[in-house]
Amino acid sequence: MSILLEKIKTLPPNPGCYLFKNTKDTIIYVGKAKNLKKRVQSYFTKRNNLKTAMLIEETQDFFYIITNNEQEALILEANLIKTHTPKYNFKLLDDKTYPYIEITKEKHPQLKISRFKQIPPGKIIFGPYPNLKSTKETLKLLHLLYPLRRCQLASKKPCLHFHINQCLGACAGKTINYKPNIDAITKFLKGNIKDILKKLHHLMQKASEKMFYEKAQEYRDIIDSIKQTTKKQLISNQKLKNCDIFAYAFNQDQIAIQILKIRQGNIVDSYRSVFSYVGFVCENILTYLNCYYQKNIKPDIIITGKNQDENILQQTITNQTLLEQILQTKVNIYHKGDKKKLFLLALKNAQNDLSHNNLIYQSKDQKIQEALNKLAIIFNKDIKRIDVFDNSQLFGKAFVAARIVFNHFEFDKKLYRTFHIKGELPNEYQAFEETLTRCYNKGKEAENDATDLILVDGSLVQLRQSQKTLKKLGYEIPLGALQKNNKHQLTHLVTFQEKLMLEQDPNLFHFLKSLSEEVHRFAVSFHRKTKKKLDYKTTLSNIKGVGVVRKKAILNHFESLEAIKKATLQDFQKIGINQKLFLLIKKSL
């Protein structure tokens, strides 16, 4: 939880959407915010109802997408919920869609509010609009200013709207040229509202001067509705059907990639990544994009633009021909219009991801340094490299051990090691002795001389056993034990001098907890693979007719029981297994 609270501190105050994820990296909730920082912070600082408390309990991480305004956030939220179907948004997982204003394509066109699950081609529509009330008010004004047909034509009689000058008379059999009104409505809904607003402000002023305050308020409400309805938003754009908007940002250490996915005219998802790089920025970005689109479905078109770093990357990232050759899809680089604005939105998110990531890592490195400083005081030695050990077994079966290495602020996976513990029924003490002996025996000095501290899973008993083993090997490395309670939760750091309660030092606790969780993950993962292989061998041994030679041939040819189940007779014949034994093996599985 404290890690999330630290991450929240780096959130921007912009409008946008936030997405909560669980331990499986699944999105479990999508929300919108006028101020991302305040909104997300409120979940973790205020008293919540039961449902919200359950959400926060399950939340392990979050990310966010910045929008230009609150209206865009509303529309993006609906798109993201439909894409990810988060379980805590279940009340919103109906077929609700935001309204559009439609001009029908008829001989006598109508102006009306429409909703679409999927927009049919050829429609003349404007929107979507998150505020239905404002949309209705705007429609009412358009009917008044630029009337189209508002009635059914079947009656052949002038309708009520015709008598009050809100219908042009299709119902009365008149021949009508709708084009001027359609052009005016289109101009208005595209945001050209200056003249109308000027007129309405004038009417509001006159009504106020005559003390017709209710009428003045009515004009004020109409003005607000117009502004709300015609506010420009980029999240839904029917001109863009199936495209990705790509942008990047970088500094001397890291590159941030942002890809906004537009499907059927709506931003439905975003992909982001921040990674360290070596060499030229442009080469790293091109390689990254190439790998990304090898694993993901390419859109019809990739849209990007030129940012402040154009002078550095002009010959590569903004080279349309080169990008199309590498990515094998159409690429457009825009300098103006909505596509440029969408690129700038993606760029804004990439830049924010970069700065956000820097703040997190600066804070993280600072906290790790504080924890290392505390360990240096405890063990009276500067600590840079820490070796951590753990065992894993199930009732003595598939007994394995693992070592991970934390070195210079990161896990050094090149130095990770796994061990099969020998013997019929080994215990934890034997396991630690064997693991340390095999890990630090002669010939491995170069790999282990830099070790500043060894941590083992257990208590003072395991410490003494480990010290005894290391002395035999000629090592004098400081030792500590990570002690857990009966719920397998880390509680203490045990040394030969003291037993430290870790909850009194949150920084040290979170650092040691991360080491404990990583070595546990690594050991359990290796144990599962080992047990699976052991079960595989046992199953084969129990099949009558499969001797040592054939068993070895099967193990070498097929990786798992699943592979055997899928195999054909021809596959078995390649390793000398006849049809009779093939059928016997299949029947036994």
C-alpha angles and dihedrals in degrees: 000000000000089000090056091048090053090050091050090058089065095051117118122240091236127121116259147105128293126204123202119209133196131218091281090057089248118146106242102171138022122194139170129225142187087208113024096197096051094042098050091041090056091064092060101037105039130071107262136202119250096269093049091045089054090049092052091045090055096042113103100164143355141200134190145208120220118222131190095244145356093266091059089048091055093052094042090051091056091048093049093048091053091048099047102024093210113205095230091055092059093127089059096048094093126104094273113144132179117257127256130198109237133195105204120227099234136123086257103030125210131212110221147148113260136179126205134192085195121007113239115227119262098030119140100224140154125200148344097237119195094200110069094183092055090046092054091048091051091048090051090053092048091051087054097046103032109019122197126173113315101168142064113264096214096086095061088210129111109265129226091258090057090057092053094045096253096112127055094220109262086140089056092054096254123155106238136190103213096176098094092052094043090050091049092048091048091049091049096048091048087063105265095132102133097109095045093048090049090053093046092048088052091051091047091051092050092048090050092049090053088048092245088142096165090054091047089052089050090055089047090054091049091051091050091048092051092050091048095047098044096043107129115248131177103194094088117037119159092198089070111063110166117002145120122229110214128196136157140195129189146177132191092288110028145032124213119205123195124186119181111200115216117190124173089354096305132104099239102168146354131222119204136174136175116196141164117248143200123206127002119005093219094054092049092050094048092048090048094050092047091053092044094054092045087062099036134055111264117235123229089259139008115217123201138150144202120275135182091290093061092114090061099041104026095112094051122018094035095040102109097194094049092048092050091050093050098041097035093223138090115283126192125191111201130198100183146013130042093321090057089048091052089050089051089051090052089046091051089054093047092050091048092049089052095051092040091052092049091053092049094049093044089052092043093049090047092053092046090051090051090051091048090049089053091050089049089057093046095049097029093234138095108260122211104136124043125185114204126194135197139165131219130193144138115226089328094307123126090003108193139164134205140199126203126186128216109197131172098345097318144069109265102213093181087072097047112120136188129200136197105218111228128221135064100271108005120184130211094265092053089045093055092046093049094044095050091044093052092042099048103028125127116298094036098078093111091056095046108031091093093058109122099176138014120207122192132188109252141038142288091307092060090044093057092046091050093047091051092051094047092050089055088054092049098250128133102188121154112257134207135173127221105218122199134192126239089277089059091249120143111249111153144028107218123203131168089260104040150359111235120205102222098203087073090064110044094182094053091042094054092045095050090042090057090052092047093049093048095051090044091051092048094047095046092047091053091045092054092051091047094048091047090053091045091051088049092054092045092051091052092047090056093056111099111234096028105109131181095278096047092043090054091048092050093047091050094047102040121048098204147356088265089059091051091050090054095043123108130220088259090057091054094044088061088068096041101265113143127216095261094055091040091058091045092052092047091049092050095054 
